[in-house]
Amino acid sequence: MRVNRILLSSALVVVALVIQVSVLARLHLPGAVPDLLLLTVLGLALVYGHVGGALVGFGAGLLADLAPPADHAAGRYALVLCVIGYLAGLAKPENGRLKSATGPMVVVVAAAIGTTLLYAGVGALVGDTAARHVGLGNLLFTAALYDLLLAPFVVPGIMALARRAENDPLAETGSAANSANISSGWLSSGTGLKIGGQRGGLGSLKSKARTRTARVGRIKGVKRL
């Protein structure tokens, strides 16, 4: 991943985790907890693609595994978000622009359900049966509902920030100006003409030619008289 992707992803993941642990987890909503960290991974995956989504998901999940008050084995949520980030990145639009909100909403619902199922499945493999006591059906429904309600306020903003970091207008303008200067330098060295701000050089030649033509026309007019 490029440096701007790493910096932006790290900042967004840290902010999402802090809000989730300090605010959302203390709401004591029935069933699951709104997963702001998952929505952040989804927004980045829809811009960065499957590879970037997997890397961001793994890093975000590992950070959540190590952050207090985590009460499960480290690497469990990292594995889940890595898989979800990879799968969500496969839904990245080819041109990078979303035509409607239907696609992202479907991705959010599928990711919320898939995350809950994968987390419960990995927990069952390591002997964690907490999902059975709470009720898996209730967790699936509330996780999908909460994430779907929160997604319109999170995912579009995350995607906009990621696209802005990817397409830096100042960087593109600078590179275009540099390429124009280089090409004009090659042309001027080969032809001896000053090109670029070069309107003065070519314009002066055109004005001289017009002046000579006007003089010839005047001389011919005088001779006709």
Order of alpha helices (4+ residues) and beta strands (2+ residues): alpha-alpha-alpha-alpha-alpha-alpha-alpha-alpha
